[in-house]
Amino acid sequence: MKVELDKITVDKVSFSYRSDDTDGNAGMKKALNSVSAEIERGSYVAILGPNGSGKSTLAKIIDILELPDEGRVVIFGKDAGEDENFWDIRKKCACVFQNPDNQIVGTIVEEDTAFGPENLGVPNPELRHRVEEALKDVGIYELREREAASLSGGQKQKLAIAGALAMHPDVLILDEATAMLDPVSRDEFLEIVERQRKEKSLTIITITHDMTEAIRCEKIYVINKGEIAISGSPQEVFSSGRVGSCGLKQPENYALCYQIARICGEEILPADLASDDTLLECVMRMVPRMVSSFVPAEDSAVTDLSGEVILSIKHLSCSYDGGQNKAIDDVNLDVYRGEVFGIVGRSGCGKTTLVSHLNAILAPQSGEIIIHGKDGILSAGERKDKAKIRRTVGLVFQYPEYQLFEETVYKDISYGLRNLKIPETERRAKVEAAAGLMGIDAEILGKSPFELSGGQKRRVAMAGVLVMEPEILVLDEPASGLDPKGRDEMFRLIAKLRDNGTTVILVSHNMDEAAQNCDRICAIKDGRVQVVAAPAELFADRGNAESMGLDIPKLTQFSNRVKEKLGREIANVNFSEPAFESASEAARIVLAVKKAVKGNA
């Protein structure tokens, strides 16, 4: 293999993890199988693949957190397999992982940011300058004297990223590093990273399940079952027709164009995927011009989302510092029985604080929460109602796998039922029903939950909540860290729960997912409710949405451009829908336009 000073070279790397079977017999599970890749200095590369495909293992090998069983890794001319190069490589490679709690070591924000460069021997005043610069870059400089443990999940992720940037690395590896950031913060961070890449020749390797993030990169490697399945530019990868077989999905705007192409019998070329502008021209090329006699269809009726109130929040406020700064402030909400109710907002706006009140983890400091459940009218301010509220409202946190603790999956799922002294026969039936709902096979029930994959752990943790048959299920970022297939399965489950009568409250940073899966959405900013509306209404006014710290769903952004251009070029067309809810819905509307064209031609 030729050693090149301006490349990261991965040459035929294989790696296996120790894996014990159900009888405790040791074995090896191959994570990477003869993987080869080349990453140019200063380039921006994405590594994609389903959960368990080997993406994170490859990142750890590049950062020398693991050593390959076979093959060779050379980082800018330095062989990672040679001991004398270890510290030189580690000094120049920084890695940010998905879960910030596993990376934060300092008590105070600025202390944690200083940990990396301080250990590299960076002296003052350079150390302080680096810390201040990194905290400003990620937008949490004003929190520099706060305790790290008091930050929200998104703020902790920004802190982890700041610690990496303060080391001034040559290579920055982002392993789902933006998964816990709200869309606006994510875009701000990616712009910072891209700017530093250009100014300092920083090499960026991002491992992500966000396809819209991947298309910002120069090159993509798709890993499936430990092997490189596809590689090339984003246009080459997403036009190959093979991403679906690797458990991935196209970006929403690509998916929209491909749906329209199938309807119109047209072909999309890689060049059409270069930008939103080329995609827009591609759509206009596929849809013929409308003659002036076209009569638009009647506006569809507005769905009535009102109904029976199951949960009512009145003037709820909470502060963690004695009242000086309110995490949530005078929140008033009604949630209807049987709806999927979304809660969105930027990191640190108060979303998790709000939902932590809903099943009495936090008691109201002021205001009240009233639940109209099977056990009657319950008040979160009444101690006598606390146990009933926790049976009525199930809460699944951002990392539900951290809720696991029992010896077997069966014991973990049945823990709440045992506390209620439910008889064993009835208990087993309920556990099996909840496991079946979550797609957990019967043979898994006897295993230790800690032997399972990340996706399986999440299913088990959710089953442990669902087995209690809550009337209201609160899900805090349920799809975070899941691959596209896992996310689809999660939202199919949410739809099934709603159809079965469960009220679902969904906290999400992903505006596309919130728009497509929620009946109504509550936007929160600085602890206060800004608006509660149907997705189409919430995202209809881009300026209004952005003033609340929200990002417009990517599909909505692109589809609105399509509708705007169609409206200009086709006489008498008045699209009343403020936003497309999905690629299939957008394609359906365009199909109606095409049919009208033929009818008037």
Secondary structure, DSSP 8 states (H G I E B T S, - for coil): ----TTEEEEEEEEEEEEEE-TT--EEEEEEEEEEEEEEETT-EEEEE--TTSSHHHHHHHHTTSS--SEEEEEETTEETTSGGGHHHHHHHEEEE-S-GGGT---SBHHHHHHHHHHHTT--TTHHHHHHHHHHHHHT-GGGTTSBGGGS-HHHHHHHHHHHHHTT--SEEEEESTTTTS-HHHHHHHHHHHHHHHHHH--EEEEE-S-HHHHTTSSEEEEEETTEEEEEE-HHHHHTSS-TGGGT----HHHHHHHHHHHHHT----GGGGS-HHHHHHHHHHHS----TT---------------EEEEEEEEEEESSTTSSEEEEEEEEEEETT-EEEEE--TTSSHHHHHHTTTTSS--SEEEEEEEETTEEEETT-GGGHHHHHHHEEEE-SSGGGG--SSSHHHHHHHHHHHTT--HHHHHHHHHHHHHHTT--GGGGGS-GGGS-HHHHHHHHHHHHHTT--SEEEEESTTTT--HHHHHHHHHHHHHHHHTT-EEEEE-S-HHHHHHH-SEEEEEETTEEEEEE-HHHHTT-HHHHHHTT----HHHHHHHHHHHHHHHHSTT-----SS-SSHHHHHHHHHHHHHHHHHH-
